[in-house]
Amino acid sequence: MKSKLKLFIPLIVTGMLSMYACKSTQDKANAKNEPASDTSMQTNMPKEYYMQFATAPQSLDAGKEISFSLTPKIKGSEGEAVPLETMHDYKIHLILVSNDLSFYQHLHPEYNADGSYTVKTMVKNGGKYVLFADYMPSGADDKIERFEITVTGNELEAKLYNKENLTATADGYTVNLEVESGKLVTGETNHIAAIISKNGKEINANDLETLMSSKGHMVIISADTKKYIHVHPEVEDNRLDLHADFETPGIYRAFFQFQTGGKIHLVDFVLQVAQGDNNKTIEHKEHHH
């Protein structure tokens, strides 16, 4: 009995090992036939957004209505709807400027059921124009996209801006820009006070009407139309305080809007930015592209 029992136990162990070896071999075989896991899901790759841009009509003429159409898309998933966040009261801020930066429009396309946003406008003169679409897809960072169009018609001689001008007037108002450090430089946050006066009397910035969720609105564009900065001021000591960061030195055009009595006023400036200390800390880069 004892010898039979000793013989039986090794047989059981050998059988179990054989079964395990077979199962292991089968698992490996099955593993070869399993579909590869979705690594894009595992790594949670960020979505790449872009704006599909179109005009109607395709051939644009000065003095005639132009319609701009913008549809936010996801690269590789173009059929997927792209919800946008509301930024300063609107889903999209569309800035239209002439190539020489003598002309400026701030437009707000409206949403359509097909997912596009459209807005209509008109320009009086022919020439090259640049558009900046400023938007933020839900759950993503804000984006700026640049488009170029050509309008057929009478073209004015291009204006050249090469001298700094920090004072402007419109509708009886005078606006002076005062740079806290004395000059605008790259590599650090520049604090700019916008001082608004009428009939020689300074206006308390708190008394300005709210425009796009703020007391004012400024867009700054480099002379080559490559750099775009979107700034909303804060009120400090009854004056508007604008913060602007510049990556490159040179001439910039600044367009500032504020509202009183239900009317939006527009003034424009010429900024001269010098090379600064790029090792200094920039406080923030809001809408800096």
For each residue, the residues with C-beta under 8 A, 3 or more apart:
1: 4 5
2: 5 6
3: 6 7
4: 1 7 8
5: 1 2 8 9
6: 2 3 9 10
7: 3 4 10 11
8: 4 5 11 12
9: 5 6 12 13
10: 6 7 13 14
11: 7 8 14 15
12: 8 9 15 16
13: 9 10 16 17
14: 10 11 17 18
15: 11 12 18 19
16: 12 13 19 20
17: 13 14 20 21
18: 14 15 21 22
19: 15 16 22 23
20: 16 17 23 24
21: 17 18 24 25
22: 18 19 25 26
23: 19 20 26 27
24: 20 21 27 28
25: 21 22 28 29
26: 22 23 29 30
27: 23 24 30 31
28: 24 25 31 32
29: 25 26 32 33
30: 26 27 33 34
31: 27 28 34
32: 28 29
33: 29 30
34: 30 31
35:
36: 39
37: 41 42
38: 41 42
39: 36 42 43
40: 43 45
41: 37 38 44
42: 37 38 39
43: 39 40
44: 41
45: 40
46: 140
47: 74 75 77 137 140
48: 74 75 76
49: 72 73 74 75 82 137 140 143
50: 72 73 75 145
51: 70 71 72 73 133 135 143 145
52: 69 70 71 72 73
53: 68 69 70 131 133 145 147
54: 68 69
55: 58 60 66 67 68 69 149
56: 66 67 69
57: 60
58: 55
59: 152
60: 55 57 64 66 149 150 151 152
61: 64 126 151 152 153
62: 123 124 125 126 151 152 153 154
63: 122 123 124 153
64: 60 61 122
65: 120 121 122
66: 55 56 60 120 121 122 123 151
67: 55 56 118 119 120
68: 53 54 55 94 107 109 118 119 120 121 131
69: 52 53 54 55 56 109 116 117 118
70: 51 52 53 92 94 109 116 117 118 133
71: 51 52 114 115 116 117
72: 49 50 51 52 82 84 115 135 137
73: 49 50 51 52 78 82
74: 47 48 49 77 78 80 82
75: 47 48 49 50 78
76: 48
77: 47 74 80
78: 73 74 75
79:
80: 74 77
81: 115
82: 49 72 73 74 115 137 138
83: 137 138
84: 72 91 92 135 136 137 138
85: 91 136 137 138
86: 89 90 91
87: 90 91 93 134 135 136 142
88: 93 212 213 214 217 232
89: 86 212 213
90: 86 87 93 108 212
91: 84 85 86 87 108 109 111 117 135
92: 70 84 108 109 117 133 134 135
93: 87 88 90 106 107 108 133 134 135 230
94: 68 70 106 107 108 109 119 131 132 133 134
95: 104 105 106 107 131 132 134 219 221 228
96: 103 104 105 106 107 121 123 129 130 131
97: 101 103 104 105 129 130 131 132 221 225 253
98: 101 102 103 123 125 127 128 129 130
99: 127 128 129 130 158 225
100: 158 159 160
101: 97 98 104 159 161 221 223 225 253
102: 98 156 158 159
103: 96 97 98 123 125 129
104: 95 96 97 101 219 255 266 268
105: 95 96 97 121
106: 93 94 95 96 217 219 255 257
107: 68 93 94 95 96 119 121
108: 90 91 92 93 94 119
109: 68 69 70 91 92 94 117 118 119
110: 117 118 119
111: 91 116 117
112: 115 116 117 118
113:
114: 71
115: 71 72 81 82 112
116: 69 70 71 111 112
117: 69 70 71 91 92 109 110 111 112
118: 67 68 69 70 109 110 112
119: 67 68 94 107 108 109 110
120: 65 66 67 68
121: 65 66 68 96 105 107
122: 63 64 65 66
123: 62 63 66 96 98 103 129 151
124: 62 63
125: 62 98 103 151 153 154 155 156
126: 61 62 151 152 153 154 155
127: 98 99 150 151 153 155 156
128: 98 99 148 149 150 151
129: 96 97 98 99 103 123 148 149 150 151
130: 96 97 98 99 146 147 148 149 225
131: 53 68 94 95 96 97 146 147 148 149
132: 94 95 97 144 145 146 147 219 221 228
133: 51 53 70 92 93 94 143 144 145 146 147
134: 87 92 93 94 95 142 143 144 228 230 287
135: 51 72 84 87 91 92 93 142 143
136: 84 85 87 140 141 142 143
137: 47 49 72 82 83 84 85 140 143
138: 82 83 84 85
139:
140: 46 47 49 136 137 143
141: 136
142: 87 134 135 136 287
143: 49 51 133 134 135 136 137 140
144: 132 133 134 228 230 287 289
145: 50 51 53 132 133
146: 130 131 132 133 225 226 228
147: 53 130 131 132 133
148: 128 129 130 131
149: 55 60 128 129 130 131
150: 60 127 128 129
151: 60 61 62 66 123 125 126 127 128 129
152: 59 60 61 62 126
153: 61 62 63 125 126 127
154: 62 125 126
155: 125 126 127
156: 102 125 127
157:
158: 99 100 102
159: 100 101 102
160: 100
161: 101 223 251 253 270
162: 251
163: 270 272
164: 270 271 272
165: 168 269 270
166: 176 177 178 179 269 271
167: 174 175 176 177 269
168: 165 174 175 256 267 268 269
169: 172 173 174 175 267
170: 173 175 265 266 267
171: 263 265
172: 169 198 199
173: 169 170 196 197 198 203 260 265 267
174: 167 168 169 196 197 198
175: 167 168 169 170 194 195 196 197 256 258 267
176: 166 167 194 195 197
177: 166 167 192 193 194 195 254 269
178: 166 192 193 195
179: 166 182 183 184 190 191 192
180: 190 191 192 193
181: 185 190 191
182: 179
183: 179 272 274
184: 179 190 192 244 246 271 272 273 274
185: 181 188 190 246 249 273 274 275 276 277
186: 246 247 248 249 273 274 275 276 278
187: 275 276 277 278 279 280 282
188: 185 245 276 277 280 281 282
189: 243 244 245 282 283 284
190: 179 180 181 184 185 243 244 245 246
191: 179 180 181 241 242 243
192: 177 178 179 180 184 241 242 243 244
193: 177 178 180 239 240 241 242
194: 175 176 177 205 216 218 233 239 240 241 242 256
195: 175 176 177 178 202 239 240
196: 173 174 175 202 203 205 208 240 258
197: 173 174 175 176 200 201 202 203
198: 172 173 174 201 203
199: 172
200: 197
201: 197 198
202: 195 196 197
203: 173 196 197 198 207 208 260
204: 207 238
205: 194 196 208 215 216 233 235 238 239 240
206: 215 235 238
207: 203 204
208: 196 203 205 211 215 216 240 258 259 260
209: 259 260 261 262
210: 213 214 215 259
211: 208 214 215 216 217 257 258 259 264
212: 88 89 90 217 232
213: 88 89 210 232
214: 88 210 211 217 232 233
215: 205 206 208 210 211 233 235 240 258
216: 194 205 208 211 232 233 240 242 256 257 258
217: 88 106 211 212 214 231 232 256 257 258
218: 194 230 231 232 233 242 254 255 256 257
219: 95 104 106 132 228 229 230 231 254 255
220: 227 228 229 230 231 244 252 253 254 255 271
221: 95 97 101 132 225 227 228 229 252 253 255
222: 225 226 227 228 248 250 251 252
223: 101 161 250 251 252 253
224: 227 250
225: 97 99 101 130 146 221 222
226: 146 222
227: 220 221 222 224 246 247 248 252 289
228: 95 132 134 144 146 219 220 221 222 287 289
229: 219 220 221 244 245 246 287 288 289
230: 93 134 144 218 219 220 286 287
231: 217 218 219 220 242 243 244 286 287
232: 88 212 213 214 216 217 218 286
233: 194 205 214 215 216 218 240 241 242
234: 240 241 243
235: 205 206 215 238 239 240 241
236: 239 241
237:
238: 204 205 206 235
239: 193 194 195 205 235 236
240: 193 194 195 196 205 208 215 216 233 234 235 258
241: 191 192 193 194 233 234 235 236
242: 191 192 193 194 216 218 231 233
243: 189 190 191 192 231 234 283 284 286
244: 184 189 190 192 220 229 231
245: 188 189 190 229 282 283 284 285 288
246: 184 185 186 190 227 229 249 252 273
247: 186 227 288
248: 186 222 227 273
249: 185 186 246 273 274 275
250: 222 223 224 272 273
251: 161 162 222 223 270 271 272 273
252: 220 221 222 223 227 246 270 271 272 273
253: 97 101 161 220 221 223 268 269 270 271
254: 177 218 219 220 268 269 270 271
255: 104 106 218 219 220 221 266 267 268 269
256: 168 175 194 216 217 218 266 267 268 269
257: 106 211 216 217 218 264 265 266
258: 175 196 208 211 215 216 217 240 264 265
259: 208 209 210 211 262 263 264 265
260: 173 203 208 209 263 265
261: 209
262: 209 259
263: 171 259 260
264: 211 257 258 259
265: 170 171 173 257 258 259 260
266: 104 170 255 256 257
267: 168 169 170 173 175 255 256
268: 104 168 253 254 255 256
269: 165 166 167 168 177 253 254 255 256
270: 161 163 164 165 251 252 253 254
271: 164 166 184 220 251 252 253 254
272: 163 164 183 184 250 251 252
273: 184 185 186 246 248 249 250 251 252
274: 183 184 185 186 249
275: 185 186 187 249
276: 185 186 187 188 280
277: 185 187 188 280
278: 186 187
279: 187
280: 187 188 276 277
281: 188
282: 187 188 189 245 285
283: 189 243 245
284: 189 243 245
285: 245 282 288
286: 230 231 232 243
287: 134 142 144 228 229 230 231
288: 229 245 247 285
289: 144 227 228 229
